[in-house]
């Protein structure tokens, strides 16, 4: 894995975490007044899990991007095949960027806008985007793809949790 690629993916995930963190306020009276499902993890689980998942995302994405670039360099055939690898790198970068924007946006929709239903819908988009990122990563490097799977699983769990909170607090704004 190249240090330059890892630096880019790390910076992108740190920026995402910071953007989401700025909006997050688990001690707000609004949040403390919400009903939550019994199966919600304890508060400490969220920063621990997200830190590990962001680190995983940065590393696995760097591995995938480097693999795509390696395929591009190794392919000395002219024309369409080489363009496919470059297109794959750009597509992966776009998918990663979209995923990170969705990731940070959830906090703003839930915590700042106080729109649990909108946040739940957005979380579903994030879960789908995360599953797509796992698929893309797996195609480039199977080990990295498998390693990224917990990120997609947690985003799916976050969707279920967001939906449950929205459902339990239908009338609350």
C-alpha positions as CSV (number, residue, x, y, z in Angstrom):
1,X,0.0,0.0,0.0
2,X,1.3,3.4,-0.9
3,X,1.7,6.0,1.7
4,X,0.3,8.7,-0.6
5,X,-2.9,6.8,-1.1
6,X,-3.3,5.9,2.6
7,X,-2.7,9.6,3.4
8,X,-5.5,10.6,1.1
9,X,-8.0,8.0,2.4
10,X,-7.1,8.8,6.0
11,X,-7.5,12.5,5.5
12,X,-10.9,11.9,3.8
13,X,-12.1,9.7,6.7
14,X,-10.8,12.0,9.4
15,X,-12.6,14.9,7.7
16,X,-15.8,12.8,7.6
17,X,-15.4,12.0,11.3
18,X,-14.7,15.6,12.2
19,X,-17.7,16.9,10.1
20,X,-20.0,14.4,11.8
21,X,-18.5,15.0,15.2
22,X,-19.2,18.7,15.0
23,X,-22.9,18.0,14.6
24,X,-23.2,15.2,17.2
25,X,-24.5,16.1,20.7
26,X,-25.5,13.0,22.7
27,X,-25.9,15.2,25.8
28,X,-28.5,17.5,24.2
29,X,-31.8,17.7,26.0
30,X,-33.5,16.8,22.7
31,X,-31.6,13.6,22.4
32,X,-31.8,12.7,26.0
33,X,-35.6,13.1,25.8
34,X,-36.0,10.7,22.9
35,X,-37.3,7.2,23.4
36,X,-34.7,4.6,22.3
37,X,-35.1,0.9,21.6
38,X,-33.9,-1.4,24.4
39,X,-31.3,-2.9,22.0
40,X,-29.5,0.3,21.5
41,X,-25.8,-0.2,22.4
42,X,-24.4,1.9,25.3
43,X,-23.2,5.4,24.4
44,X,-19.5,4.4,24.6
45,X,-19.9,1.8,21.8
46,X,-20.4,4.5,19.2
47,X,-17.1,6.3,19.3
48,X,-15.2,3.1,19.8
49,X,-16.9,1.3,16.9
50,X,-16.8,4.3,14.5
51,X,-13.1,4.9,15.2
52,X,-12.3,1.3,14.3
53,X,-14.6,1.4,11.2
54,X,-13.1,4.7,9.9
55,X,-9.6,3.3,10.3
56,X,-10.7,0.1,8.5
57,X,-12.3,2.2,5.7
58,X,-9.2,4.3,5.2
59,X,-6.9,1.2,5.0
60,X,-9.1,-1.0,2.8
61,X,-9.9,1.9,0.5
62,X,-6.2,2.6,0.1
63,X,-5.6,-1.0,-0.7
64,X,-8.3,-1.1,-3.3
65,X,-7.2,2.1,-4.9
66,X,-3.6,1.0,-5.1
67,X,-4.7,-2.3,-6.6
68,X,-6.7,-0.5,-9.3
69,X,-3.7,1.7,-10.1
70,X,-1.5,-1.3,-10.1
71,X,-3.7,-3.0,-12.7
72,X,-3.6,0.2,-14.7
73,X,0.2,0.2,-14.7
74,X,0.5,-3.5,-15.4
75,X,-1.8,-3.3,-18.4
76,X,0.4,-2.3,-21.3
77,X,-2.3,-3.0,-23.9
78,X,-3.5,0.1,-25.7
79,X,-6.9,1.6,-25.7
80,X,-10.1,0.4,-24.0
81,X,-8.7,-2.0,-21.4
82,X,-6.4,0.6,-19.9
83,X,-9.1,3.2,-19.9
84,X,-11.3,0.7,-18.0
85,X,-8.8,0.6,-15.1
86,X,-8.6,4.4,-15.0
87,X,-12.3,4.6,-15.0
88,X,-12.5,2.0,-12.2
89,X,-10.1,4.2,-10.1
90,X,-12.2,7.3,-10.7
91,X,-15.5,5.3,-10.1
92,X,-14.0,4.0,-6.8
93,X,-12.9,7.4,-5.7
94,X,-16.4,8.8,-6.5
95,X,-18.1,6.0,-4.6
96,X,-15.9,6.5,-1.6
97,X,-16.4,10.3,-1.7
98,X,-20.2,9.8,-1.9
99,X,-20.1,7.3,0.9
100,X,-18.2,9.7,3.2
101,X,-20.5,12.6,2.4
102,X,-23.5,10.4,3.3
103,X,-21.7,9.3,6.4
104,X,-21.1,12.8,7.7
105,X,-24.6,14.0,6.6
106,X,-26.4,11.6,8.8
107,X,-25.2,13.5,11.9
108,X,-26.4,16.8,10.6
109,X,-29.8,15.4,9.7
110,X,-30.3,13.6,13.0
111,X,-28.5,15.8,15.6
112,X,-28.7,19.3,14.1
113,X,-31.9,19.2,12.0
114,X,-33.5,16.8,14.5
115,X,-35.2,14.9,11.7
116,X,-35.1,11.2,12.7
117,X,-37.1,10.0,9.7
118,X,-35.0,11.9,7.3
119,X,-31.9,10.6,9.0
120,X,-33.2,7.1,8.9
121,X,-33.8,7.4,5.1
122,X,-30.4,8.8,4.6
123,X,-28.9,6.0,6.7
124,X,-30.5,3.5,4.3
125,X,-28.7,5.3,1.4
126,X,-25.5,5.1,3.4
127,X,-26.0,1.4,4.1
128,X,-26.5,0.8,0.3
129,X,-23.5,2.9,-0.5
130,X,-21.4,1.0,2.0
131,X,-22.5,-2.4,0.6
132,X,-21.6,-1.1,-2.9
133,X,-18.2,0.0,-1.5
134,X,-17.6,-3.4,-0.1
135,X,-18.5,-5.0,-3.4
136,X,-16.1,-2.6,-5.3
137,X,-13.3,-3.2,-2.8
138,X,-13.8,-7.0,-2.9
139,X,-13.5,-6.9,-6.7
140,X,-10.1,-5.3,-6.4
141,X,-8.8,-7.1,-3.3
142,X,-10.7,-9.9,-1.7
143,X,-9.1,-9.6,1.7
144,X,-9.7,-5.8,1.8
145,X,-13.3,-6.4,0.7
146,X,-14.0,-8.9,3.5
147,X,-12.3,-6.6,6.0
148,X,-14.6,-3.7,5.0
149,X,-17.8,-5.8,5.4
150,X,-18.2,-4.8,9.1
151,X,-18.5,-1.2,8.0
152,X,-21.5,-2.0,5.7
153,X,-23.0,-4.2,8.5
154,X,-22.7,-1.4,11.0
155,X,-24.3,1.0,8.6
156,X,-27.2,-1.5,8.2
157,X,-27.5,-1.6,12.0
158,X,-27.4,2.2,12.1
159,X,-30.3,2.3,9.7
160,X,-32.3,-0.1,11.8
161,X,-31.5,1.9,15.0
162,X,-32.3,5.3,13.3
163,X,-35.6,3.9,12.0
164,X,-36.5,2.5,15.5
165,X,-35.8,5.9,17.1
166,X,-37.8,7.7,14.5
167,X,-40.7,5.2,15.0
168,X,-40.6,5.5,18.8
169,X,-40.7,9.3,18.5
170,X,-43.2,10.0,15.7
171,X,-44.7,13.1,17.2
172,X,-41.5,14.5,18.7
173,X,-39.7,17.2,16.8
